[in-house]
Amino acid sequence: MANVQAGVPPTEKALQTEREGARPRSDLSRQRLRSAWMFLAPMILVLALVAGWPLVKTIWFSLTDASLSDIEAAKFVGLRNYWEYVDYGDGEGEYFGLLFDPQWWNAVWNTVYYSVISVTIETALGLVFALVLNAEFKGRAFVRAAVLIPWAIPTIVSAKMWAWMMNDRFGILNDMLMAIGVISSPVAWTADPDTAMWAVIIVDVWKTTPFMALLILAGLQMVPGDVYEAAKIDGIHPVKVFWKVTLPLIRPAILVAVIFRALDALRVFDLIYVLTPNNTQTKSMSVFAQENLFQFDKFAYGSAASTLLFLVIALITLFYIKVARLDLGGRGR
């Protein structure tokens, strides 16, 4: 204790004084905690209603034989939509269900492949753009605003616009590439199995790189200018300053940007649905779930796909947070 000499046992009066001095701080902490919960309670309630309840209903429907034509007559069937073994009676049988559906695992692979490639490219380009936009030059405000235009355009509009540009008969992309000799004949970018996924990735990178640049730029703005002044005075090469100073300081911003973008990429639906409809080479988990829910009238099967989609995203997110050692509590490491 601060008011007790070293080596001298504290008296009862001293202990009482310490307890009286600590009580107001404890009461203040409890008051702040109550206030925090009062502010958070409405948001938690809204999330429970608009996200939690639909999730619970989706999980329930995945355990039934629900059909879109008569959803109220759904009956509990357990895990049949996930896996079921059918015995043919001759000593042989076969497994059915979502976990044994090759189309589902193809959709999982497409989603993960698309997410890893697109997020990696967007992070690299976003870092480059953020460094450029953080520098001092004439017209910087205009350039910052112009860079955000692709991100501001709705995804449906972007997908339709690029679909016309990539058309193999009258698309401007083929015309430009043929004019400079890159290709010798028109390419069906969104229909060819070899280029369909890359067409989706190109459009996504064009649209979402500004979002990554914006988040990383916010991190760059928090780096003290004195650090660069000291490095300049010491004669440290700018490349070394980037690797040893800038990158470590903006690492938290980059990690947060990556997890935000990865969550969005794993749930991709509209871009693929509009740009490459009915294409197994680009079908994502969300598109697979939507088709079974509404187009094929397999509501229970689609609900099972939606449930597994949620689990896959949750597991990948938890794994990323663990590996990246993100400090979500704000306590520091």
C-alpha positions as CSV (number, residue, x, y, z in Angstrom):
1,M,0.0,0.0,0.0
2,A,1.2,3.5,-0.8
3,N,0.7,5.0,2.7
4,V,2.3,2.1,4.6
5,Q,6.0,2.0,5.2
6,A,8.0,-1.0,3.9
7,G,8.4,-3.8,6.5
8,V,5.7,-2.3,8.8
9,P,2.4,-4.3,9.1
10,P,-0.6,-2.1,8.1
11,T,-2.9,-1.0,10.9
12,E,-6.6,-1.5,10.9
13,K,-7.1,2.2,10.3
14,A,-4.8,2.1,7.3
15,L,-6.7,-0.8,5.8
16,Q,-10.0,1.0,6.3
17,T,-8.7,4.1,4.6
18,E,-7.5,2.0,1.6
19,R,-10.9,0.3,1.4
20,E,-12.8,3.6,1.5
21,G,-10.4,5.0,-1.2
22,A,-10.9,2.0,-3.5
23,R,-14.7,1.9,-3.2
24,P,-15.5,5.0,-5.3
25,R,-13.3,3.6,-8.2
26,S,-15.1,0.3,-8.0
27,D,-18.5,2.0,-8.0
28,L,-17.5,4.1,-11.0
29,S,-16.4,1.0,-12.9
30,R,-19.7,-0.8,-12.2
31,Q,-21.6,2.4,-13.3
32,R,-19.7,2.5,-16.5
33,L,-20.3,-1.2,-17.2
34,R,-24.1,-0.7,-16.6
35,S,-24.1,2.3,-18.9
36,A,-22.3,0.3,-21.6
37,W,-24.8,-2.5,-21.4
38,M,-27.7,0.0,-21.6
39,F,-26.3,1.3,-24.8
40,L,-25.6,-2.1,-26.2
41,A,-28.9,-3.7,-25.2
42,P,-31.0,-2.2,-28.1
43,M,-28.4,-3.2,-30.7
44,I,-28.2,-6.8,-29.3
45,L,-32.0,-7.0,-29.3
46,V,-32.2,-5.9,-32.9
47,L,-29.4,-8.3,-33.9
48,A,-31.2,-11.1,-32.2
49,L,-34.4,-10.3,-34.1
50,V,-33.0,-9.7,-37.6
51,A,-30.1,-12.2,-37.5
52,G,-30.4,-14.6,-34.6
53,W,-34.0,-15.7,-35.2
54,P,-33.7,-16.3,-39.0
55,L,-30.5,-18.3,-38.3
56,V,-32.3,-20.5,-35.7
57,K,-35.2,-21.0,-38.2
58,T,-32.8,-21.9,-41.0
59,I,-31.1,-24.5,-38.8
60,W,-34.6,-25.9,-37.9
61,F,-35.7,-26.1,-41.5
62,S,-32.5,-27.9,-42.3
63,L,-33.6,-30.7,-40.0
64,T,-37.0,-31.1,-41.6
65,D,-38.5,-32.0,-45.0
66,A,-39.8,-28.5,-45.6
67,S,-40.9,-27.6,-49.1
68,L,-41.5,-24.1,-50.4
69,S,-44.9,-25.1,-51.7
70,D,-46.1,-26.2,-48.2
71,I,-43.6,-24.9,-45.6
72,E,-46.0,-25.2,-42.7
73,A,-46.3,-29.0,-43.1
74,A,-42.6,-29.5,-42.5
75,K,-41.8,-32.6,-40.4
76,F,-38.6,-33.3,-38.4
77,V,-36.3,-35.7,-40.2
78,G,-33.1,-35.2,-38.2
79,L,-29.8,-35.0,-40.1
80,R,-31.2,-36.6,-43.3
81,N,-30.5,-33.5,-45.4
82,Y,-26.8,-33.6,-44.3
83,W,-26.2,-37.3,-44.7
84,E,-28.3,-40.4,-45.1
85,Y,-27.3,-44.0,-45.9
86,V,-29.6,-46.0,-48.2
87,D,-29.3,-49.7,-48.0
88,Y,-30.3,-51.4,-51.3
89,G,-30.8,-54.7,-49.6
90,D,-28.2,-56.6,-51.5
91,G,-25.3,-55.8,-49.1
92,E,-24.7,-52.6,-50.9
93,G,-25.8,-49.0,-50.1
94,E,-25.0,-45.4,-50.9
95,Y,-24.7,-42.2,-48.9
96,F,-26.8,-39.2,-49.8
97,G,-27.1,-35.7,-48.4
98,L,-25.3,-32.4,-48.6
99,L,-22.0,-33.7,-47.1
100,F,-21.8,-36.3,-49.9
101,D,-23.0,-34.0,-52.7
102,P,-20.1,-33.2,-55.2
103,Q,-21.9,-30.1,-56.3
104,W,-21.8,-28.7,-52.8
105,W,-18.1,-29.4,-52.4
106,N,-17.5,-27.8,-55.8
107,A,-19.3,-24.7,-54.6
108,V,-17.2,-24.7,-51.4
109,W,-14.0,-25.0,-53.4
110,N,-15.1,-22.2,-55.8
111,T,-15.9,-19.9,-52.9
112,V,-12.6,-20.5,-51.1
113,Y,-10.5,-20.2,-54.2
114,Y,-12.3,-17.0,-55.2
115,S,-12.0,-15.5,-51.7
116,V,-8.2,-16.3,-51.3
117,I,-7.2,-15.0,-54.8
118,S,-9.4,-11.9,-54.8
119,V,-8.6,-10.8,-51.2
120,T,-4.9,-11.3,-51.7
121,I,-4.8,-9.2,-54.9
122,E,-7.1,-6.5,-53.4
123,T,-4.9,-6.3,-50.3
124,A,-1.7,-5.9,-52.3
125,L,-3.2,-3.3,-54.7
126,G,-5.1,-1.6,-51.8
127,L,-1.8,-1.1,-50.0
128,V,-0.1,0.4,-53.1
129,F,-3.0,2.8,-53.7
130,A,-3.1,3.7,-50.0
131,L,0.6,4.6,-50.0
132,V,0.1,6.7,-53.1
133,L,-3.0,8.5,-51.7
134,N,-1.1,9.2,-48.5
135,A,1.6,11.1,-50.2
136,E,1.5,14.8,-50.7
137,F,0.7,15.9,-54.3
138,K,-1.4,18.4,-56.2
139,G,-5.0,17.2,-56.7
140,R,-4.8,14.5,-54.0
141,A,-8.4,15.2,-52.8
142,F,-9.7,14.7,-56.3
143,V,-7.8,11.5,-56.8
144,R,-9.0,10.1,-53.5
145,A,-12.6,10.8,-54.5
146,A,-12.2,9.3,-58.0
147,V,-10.6,6.1,-56.6
148,L,-13.8,5.4,-54.6
149,I,-16.1,5.5,-57.7
150,P,-15.9,1.7,-58.5
151,W,-16.7,0.9,-54.9
152,A,-19.6,3.3,-54.9
153,I,-21.2,1.6,-57.9
154,P,-23.8,-1.1,-56.9
155,T,-22.5,-4.6,-57.5
156,I,-25.4,-5.5,-59.8
157,V,-24.6,-2.5,-62.0
158,S,-20.9,-3.4,-62.0
159,A,-21.5,-7.0,-62.9
160,K,-23.9,-6.1,-65.8
161,M,-21.5,-3.4,-67.1
162,W,-18.6,-5.8,-67.1
163,A,-20.7,-8.6,-68.6
164,W,-21.3,-6.3,-71.7
165,M,-17.6,-5.3,-71.8
166,M,-16.6,-9.0,-71.7
167,N,-19.1,-10.2,-74.3
168,D,-17.4,-12.3,-76.9
169,R,-19.2,-10.8,-79.9
170,F,-19.5,-7.0,-79.1
171,G,-17.5,-6.6,-75.9
172,I,-14.9,-3.8,-75.8
173,L,-12.4,-5.9,-73.9
174,N,-11.9,-8.4,-76.7
175,D,-11.7,-5.5,-79.2
176,M,-8.9,-3.8,-77.2
177,L,-6.9,-7.0,-76.6
178,M,-7.1,-8.0,-80.3
179,A,-6.1,-4.5,-81.4
180,I,-2.8,-4.7,-79.4
181,G,-2.2,-8.3,-80.4
182,V,-2.7,-10.0,-77.0
183,I,-5.4,-12.4,-78.3
184,S,-6.0,-13.5,-81.8
185,S,-9.7,-14.3,-81.5
186,P,-12.6,-13.2,-79.2
187,V,-12.8,-14.9,-75.8
188,A,-16.0,-15.8,-74.1
189,W,-14.7,-14.6,-70.7
190,T,-17.8,-15.4,-68.6
191,A,-18.7,-18.6,-70.4
192,D,-15.4,-20.3,-71.0
193,P,-14.6,-22.7,-68.0
194,D,-11.0,-21.6,-68.1
195,T,-11.7,-17.9,-67.8
196,A,-15.0,-17.6,-66.0
197,M,-13.6,-17.6,-62.5
198,W,-10.9,-15.1,-63.4
199,A,-13.5,-12.9,-65.0
200,V,-15.4,-12.8,-61.7
201,I,-12.1,-12.1,-59.8
202,I,-11.2,-9.3,-62.2
203,V,-14.5,-7.5,-61.7
204,D,-14.3,-8.0,-57.9
205,V,-10.8,-6.7,-57.7
206,W,-11.8,-3.6,-59.8
207,K,-14.7,-2.9,-57.5
208,T,-13.4,-3.7,-54.0
209,T,-9.8,-2.6,-54.2
210,P,-10.8,1.0,-53.3
211,F,-12.5,-0.4,-50.1
212,M,-9.2,-2.0,-49.0
213,A,-7.3,1.1,-49.9
214,L,-9.6,3.2,-47.8
215,L,-9.2,1.1,-44.7
216,I,-5.4,0.9,-45.1
217,L,-5.2,4.6,-45.7
218,A,-7.0,5.2,-42.4
219,G,-4.2,3.2,-40.8
220,L,-1.5,5.2,-42.6
221,Q,-3.1,8.4,-41.3
222,M,-2.5,7.2,-37.7
223,V,1.3,6.8,-38.2
224,P,3.1,9.7,-36.6
225,G,5.0,11.9,-39.0
226,D,7.9,12.2,-36.5
227,V,8.8,8.6,-37.3
228,Y,9.5,9.4,-40.9
229,E,11.3,12.6,-40.0
230,A,13.7,10.7,-37.7
231,A,14.2,8.0,-40.4
232,K,15.0,10.7,-43.0
233,I,17.5,12.4,-40.7
234,D,19.2,9.1,-40.0
235,G,19.5,8.5,-43.8
236,I,17.5,5.3,-43.8
237,H,16.4,4.1,-47.3
238,P,12.7,4.6,-48.0
239,V,12.2,0.9,-48.8
240,K,13.7,-0.1,-45.5
241,V,11.5,2.4,-43.7
242,F,8.5,0.8,-45.3
243,W,9.4,-2.7,-44.2
244,K,10.7,-1.9,-40.8
245,V,8.5,1.1,-39.8
246,T,5.4,1.6,-41.9
247,L,4.3,-2.0,-42.4
248,P,4.5,-3.0,-38.7
249,L,2.6,0.1,-37.7
250,I,-0.3,-0.5,-40.1
251,R,-0.4,-4.2,-39.7
252,P,-3.5,-4.1,-37.4
253,A,-5.4,-2.0,-40.0
254,I,-4.4,-4.5,-42.8
255,L,-5.5,-7.4,-40.7
256,V,-8.9,-5.8,-40.0
257,A,-9.3,-4.9,-43.6
258,V,-8.6,-8.5,-44.7
259,I,-11.1,-10.1,-42.3
260,F,-13.8,-7.6,-43.3
261,R,-13.2,-8.3,-47.0
262,A,-12.8,-12.1,-46.5
263,L,-16.2,-12.2,-44.8
264,D,-17.8,-10.4,-47.7
265,A,-16.0,-12.6,-50.3
266,L,-17.1,-15.8,-48.6
267,R,-20.7,-14.7,-48.9
268,V,-20.5,-13.6,-52.5
269,F,-23.7,-14.0,-54.4
270,D,-24.8,-11.1,-56.5
271,L,-21.6,-10.7,-58.6
272,I,-21.5,-14.4,-59.6
273,Y,-25.3,-14.7,-60.0
274,V,-25.4,-11.8,-62.5
275,L,-22.0,-12.2,-64.3
276,T,-21.9,-16.0,-64.7
277,P,-25.4,-17.4,-64.2
278,N,-25.8,-21.2,-64.2
279,N,-22.0,-21.8,-64.4
280,T,-20.7,-24.7,-62.3
281,Q,-17.2,-23.3,-62.6
282,T,-18.0,-20.2,-60.6
283,K,-21.0,-21.3,-58.5
284,S,-20.5,-20.2,-54.9
285,M,-22.0,-21.6,-51.6
286,S,-24.5,-18.8,-51.6
287,V,-25.6,-19.4,-55.1
288,F,-25.9,-23.1,-54.4
289,A,-28.1,-22.4,-51.4
290,Q,-30.3,-19.9,-53.3
291,E,-30.9,-22.4,-56.2
292,N,-32.0,-25.1,-53.8
293,L,-34.1,-22.8,-51.6
294,F,-36.1,-21.1,-54.4
295,Q,-35.4,-22.5,-57.9
296,F,-35.4,-26.2,-57.2
297,D,-38.0,-26.1,-54.4
298,K,-35.7,-28.0,-52.1
299,F,-36.2,-25.7,-49.2
300,A,-34.9,-28.1,-46.5
301,Y,-31.8,-29.0,-48.6
302,G,-31.1,-25.3,-49.2
303,S,-31.5,-24.5,-45.5
304,A,-28.9,-27.2,-44.8
305,A,-26.6,-25.5,-47.3
306,S,-27.2,-22.2,-45.7
307,T,-26.4,-23.6,-42.3
308,L,-23.1,-25.2,-43.5
309,L,-22.3,-21.9,-45.2
310,F,-22.6,-20.1,-41.8
311,L,-20.5,-22.8,-40.1
312,V,-17.8,-22.6,-42.8
313,I,-17.5,-18.8,-42.6
314,A,-17.5,-18.9,-38.7
315,L,-14.7,-21.5,-38.6
316,I,-12.6,-19.7,-41.2
317,T,-13.1,-16.4,-39.3
318,L,-12.2,-17.9,-35.9
319,F,-9.1,-19.6,-37.5
320,Y,-8.0,-16.3,-39.0
321,I,-8.4,-14.4,-35.8
322,K,-6.4,-17.1,-33.9
323,V,-3.6,-17.2,-36.5
324,A,-3.4,-13.4,-36.9
325,R,-3.7,-12.9,-33.2
326,L,-6.1,-10.1,-33.5
327,D,-6.8,-8.2,-30.3
328,L,-10.5,-7.8,-30.6
329,G,-10.8,-6.8,-26.9
330,G,-8.6,-3.8,-27.3
331,R,-6.3,-4.9,-24.4
332,G,-3.1,-5.2,-26.4
333,R,-0.6,-8.0,-26.4
